[in-house]
Amino acid sequence: MNDIIEQYEKYVMPTYGRQQVAFVRGNGCYLYDEEGNAYLDFVAGLSINNMGHCHPAVVKAAQVQLAELINTCNLYYTRPGGELAQRISELSLGGKVFFSNSGAEANECAIKLARKYGRDLLGGDGSDSGCGAGTASSDKHRIITLENGFHGRTMGTLSATAQPAKQAPFKPLLPGFMYVPPDDINALKTVTDGGVCAIILELVQGEGGVYPLDQEYVEAARKLADEHHALLIFDEVQSGLGRTGELFAYEHYGIKPDVMTLAKSLGGALPIGATVAAPEYSDVLGPGMHGSTFGGGPVPCAAGLAVLNELTAPDFLTSVQAKGDYMRSLLEKLKVEGLVTEVRGLGLMLAVDLPEPKAAEVVAAALEQKILLNNTSDSTVRFLPPLVVEEGMIEQVVEFLQTALSS
Ligand SMILES: *Cc1c(COP(=O)(O)O)cnc(C)c1O
């Protein structure tokens, strides 16, 4: 194990504060190190492994496709991409899908779609007077996002990610973004006007610490977007695909977006991102306007079809909701005992706040006990178990927390 870690330290850029453990195998809710130790995984690769590690249906679909045809690039048609797009469309917004390879790329596409939509709506030809063809922005280009949100690490999505510490080293950012505090309807009203082409929301802020938005706020955002002909975009990269106990988090709110982005668990831990549009916005991006050489390749799409089959199997999502409710009820007991100060989340996307800024210590203590947890800040521990988690595993993790937080 140490040789793996040393090699990383020497040859891989130090952008991650990795836990001091290396894994060689995964199965269901467990990861295994070289010595064969099993670790109970309540991180699930930050919600990429929602079906558990190496789910047999996902492995089989990917293996069959891998041996048949790996990728052709997007100059040609292949079957799995069309099938996955149809499946996602029928399960969600009913329009068309653009495939990429990650959450950031799915959001990049949404940002470009929104900018193009704003330009089309004003009837602009892409050239503003006096500035040279195609160099000036349209008058409907502004994009509103929420403080404490997370949309990715590329320059475009970083500009959408209203977290000063993440943005500061890389300024100047992409112009045209405006940030407002979550759940503040008046603040959103103040900045939303005819110059706005999109409002982008995470219905449950994930990296920000698992904060679900208020129902009234999402309703207000829908209304304001409609009034000002702005697109309402939901970033469901983390909250989507069963994580919250519904297939998409927007189902909890009963409000549909104009565009939705997916990634993380879509390919059963293989890299794939999807930007999903409602029918009205499905042809905003035309030939040559956007692309991805790898995007929507047959292997991750075949895996994605297997993932969606599992997710839509009868009672699967009901079980996710039940397990989420169960874990939440156990965490609420920790709150009654004064060991945590708040419990938040939807379904199996949960977090607790600690009375003291010791979340990193809790994560380290969990690793000692061969339990994988993640903290989003000094005082917030997040739980993203595979959706196939069992009640006994949930009990084990909460018992660990109770012991660790009592001492
Ligand atoms: C993880 C995440 C992203 C970025 O996805 P990558 O695949 O890391 O680029 C974007 N939005 C949300 C809500 C996320 O949780």
The ligand as an SDF file (V2000), in Angstrom:
LIG
                    3D

 15 15  0  0  0  0  0  0  0  0999 V2000
  -19.6870   16.4100   -8.5510 C   0  0  0  0  0  0  0  0  0  0  0  0
  -20.5410   17.5280   -9.0150 C   0  0  0  0  0  0  0  0  0  0  0  0
  -20.2570   18.2410  -10.1940 C   0  0  0  0  0  0  0  0  0  0  0  0
  -18.9850   18.0140  -10.9830 C   0  0  0  0  0  0  0  0  0  0  0  0
  -18.8990   16.7310  -11.5090 O   0  0  0  0  0  0  0  0  0  0  0  0
  -17.4840   16.1980  -12.0760 P   0  0  0  0  0  0  0  0  0  0  0  0
  -17.8250   14.8850  -12.6820 O   0  0  0  0  0  0  0  0  0  0  0  0
  -16.5550   16.1110  -10.9120 O   0  0  0  0  0  0  0  0  0  0  0  0
  -17.0240   17.1900  -13.0750 O   0  0  0  0  0  0  0  0  0  0  0  0
  -21.1520   19.1900  -10.6200 C   0  0  0  0  0  0  0  0  0  0  0  0
  -22.2790   19.4490   -9.9340 N   0  0  0  0  0  0  0  0  0  0  0  0
  -22.5870   18.8050   -8.7970 C   0  0  0  0  0  0  0  0  0  0  0  0
  -23.8620   19.1170   -8.0960 C   0  0  0  0  0  0  0  0  0  0  0  0
  -21.7290   17.8270   -8.2880 C   0  0  0  0  0  0  0  0  0  0  0  0
  -22.0270   17.2160   -7.1400 O   0  0  0  0  0  0  0  0  0  0  0  0
  1  2  1  0
  2  3  1  0
  2 14  2  0
  3  4  1  0
  3 10  2  0
  4  5  1  0
  5  6  1  0
  6  7  2  0
  6  8  1  0
  6  9  1  0
 10 11  1  0
 11 12  2  0
 12 13  1  0
 12 14  1  0
 14 15  1  0
M  END
$$$$
